[in-house]
Every structure is written in structure tokens, then in C-alpha cells.
């Protein structure tokens, strides 16, 4: 079998790149294994502001310009609602936080996203004596539904439901060969699974395990995404996603009692109504030491590429980085230096030497 691309991984990064290929009439085969599932457990929030520090996310305006048409185009292609534009409400815990918000809202890079008026309307079930700051141009993407619907559009030749075996991969100057498949290029978008990839495991990928709860709280009247010590994301019918934890040591996808306890303790400080925990899930976020994605070409194997390290903002970052990588491969347009893995060339020399 001959194809233009082999793609390894069908999470957010892999899907975004496959969609670049589909819309540019490139053929591909994608391997969708079972080892990593961070995209499947993602909350799906897109938010252009880092609310812990009241700063703009990296290239937030550019990423939004790429992301919204991308997801709306997928809605049309998949005939599924995927985009839920919802303001993010930042719950304040003090007057000092309110003042920090107003200072941030005056900054040119943040003024398009931060409302300069606080919202003091009470929300049934939420304890918020200092009110809320409102983030505009934010919302939720139904990531799990999107991936499942996209997977269903692929035929048996395009989608291989199996883990990738690196030892079966071989290269020439012109092509990649894997188990009878010949391709011009291979793109690895395998999330935290990259740590087992002999081509790219020199890169400084740090896995941060995150756990989420789904709760049912009929008395909670929350229409917007709430950010406090945890996120509360309304998903309909009185159900909410609560998340997420950060664990830098546990590299498994198993849910834990410690994660559940941490989320419950934080949640109980925010809401004052009864709720029932209906589900708990976990996954490893592919995060990078410098908080920038890993995109680019292998230093020696010039038809091997990576699209990874999207971290906690993968929903917003995936379409932008996928477009960057596609333009780099097909049109020879230079990658943004902040995401190009060439920034770790010296690290590769140390690991390979």
C-alpha cells in the first residue's frame, strides 16, 4: 500500500493534522492505539487567558483565528455540534484579585478578552462574595465526541486500531516503510507515548497526569464555565465536569482515590449544594519544560516529523500547530521558532552521541 502520510496517534494533535491532510487532498493512514488517552479525557475548554496569572496565552489571537474556523468546519463535515461558545467566569476570592483583573484588562493584549465590568449576579449553588470576571471568546469543544465521530469517517485502510511498533519502521531518503505501507512522510502525534519513541524521546516531554470528575448537581444553576481552584464545565442535563488535578509522578491512566479527594475538597469550597459523582477519568497531558509545543522534523530522518507537547491548551493549540507543520512539510514555510524542535538540537547531540 502506498500513501502520502502515516500519522501515529489520533488525539487532538493527530486529528488536527489528519484534517489538514484531508482538506488538502492528501492520502493518509493513521494508527490509533490504546496507550495514551489524554485527549479523550480533556475538558475541551478553549480560553485565550492564563487565569492564574492574568496573562495572555501564547499567540492566543492567532490560535483563535485558526481554531474557530477549524472546529466549525469539522462540525459541518461530521454533522455534529462540537463548538459551545461559553464565557469563562473567573471567581474572585478577594478585592486584591479584583484589582489585578482591572489592571490586566487595561493591557492591549488582554483587553479583547477580559471584560472591564465585573459580574456580581448570584449563581444558585455558587459561593462568590467578590463576584466574577468574565473572559470573552472562550468556550468548550466536545473533544471526545469529535474524535469518535472523526474516527467513524475513516475506512479500514485509513484507520489502524493498533499500537505502533517502532522496530518495524524503516527509512530511505525518499520514503518511509512500515509493515507493507509505503509513505512519503510519517508524523508522530502520540502524546505522552513519545517517551517510548526512539526517534524523538530525546525531547523534554514531561507528563502531567490529570484527573476529572463528572458530577450531577440539579440545584446548581451554572450556565458558564467557572474557573476557581478547579474548573466547573456545564455539559447539560445538570451535569458538570470538574477538573483537573496535576500529578507529575504517576504516569498511568488509572483513576485514584487521591485525585478524587483533591477535586472534592476543592469543589466543596466553591459550591454549596448537593451533588453526585457519576464518573472519574484520568490521562497524561503531554507537557514540555518551556511550555511550548514540539513541532518539526527529526534532525537526521528528514521524512519523520513530530506534533506533540500541546499540554493543557491543546484544544486551542492543535489547529494552529497542525497548520504550521503542514505548511512546513508541503510548502517549506519555516516553523515558528518557539515551537520548532530545532531549539533542542544540542540536546539531541548529547543523547545520540
Steps between C-alpha positions, in 0.01 A plus 500: 500500500625849410385820669617857550516488881506267793366669815557342841237606753142621465465733795458873455837545330465202268143587406594862426779386270283236329248773431773710336572200279135433418424859406813512280415170325793310645466128570586364843493202733461572872593266783271539800632290788385465857801614700426870546167672542557856617279645225221260586489635856553866413251754634506667159508860622643758263605809688744768376600614851718343769268569792744407773725793409261715289723483193428428134564146387778460244385628159140492621359723224672304223392170648138614530500615137612153395297298750149635451472443122667162551247375756202653322615330180519170687147555631377523142708206379396271787141628530550530876489795734850536637540869585332647807592869535472573873661779704745394767422653839800554725384480862671759720603425856608852603495869411868465404407252228236740369763775477741267320224424251440867422873558452519207260189609308672831418787325322472507118563126462226415753236767444330302217448208737436640848178684578562830679182451705467244776195277525344493847182314406452208740524148359291243683729256677821708464668684784649817342495802736743696281329430169646389167719623220378403153725362227372553147572289189510181704301180511506122481573250225340156531835326454401141573197519270712664230768231507244218499308657210819564303618142557169376361562682168821306434495174307690185594801593289525850646456402866712234669379430854831375634802621691794607285811276496804721447732211417294428186571846360767562238613802301657589169570849370172494308254307715393334823404133517296336773348151476438520128393865504718738299463873568677823416487623861419382850364730773507394864217651706494245780483723807684371805568178310787692341721399793522151342569632150870441420498781243372776726544389861793741537251785517410633849140381519364503856184310570250663735222266603160661523183362652146624442166437663157515344236599753123534497380805691136584416493800737809660345390763249827561318476596133863610451837336553622582849869531586603498862736251666345256250304535177126432499376434148126463428430216256120491521218331693637616835838337439838672540863409443728583793875517448773462498779365715873517423722207593856501367598156634220256415524412129198268479151560366341346811268713713600541865332560832750781564394678182134461587559633852693804375227597254221449754678712762546786256149469362344511848660840559329642190149356489243457776249256359465124485665311217570146391827380343407298193837449332874541548766487228870559461766556234857623457538848353800536267664812644841649421752667730481834317120478458518505120390224261743261334469536123745426223725259315737243643864619485609200288190325365367780283169333419413449869313776683346567838189686618482477877527679834172691473453480878199648677400727210487236231147591391617847403850405385439190285357668186772769500790258541358251249473775239856608576634147456308439178628825348853411611490158333310581183582865436838530675376786716713536811348402831455753776832481685321465836355160405771365267677201658821635351522695827605169658766408242779509758298264718473258207877511453551410867251213495614354169872547557 
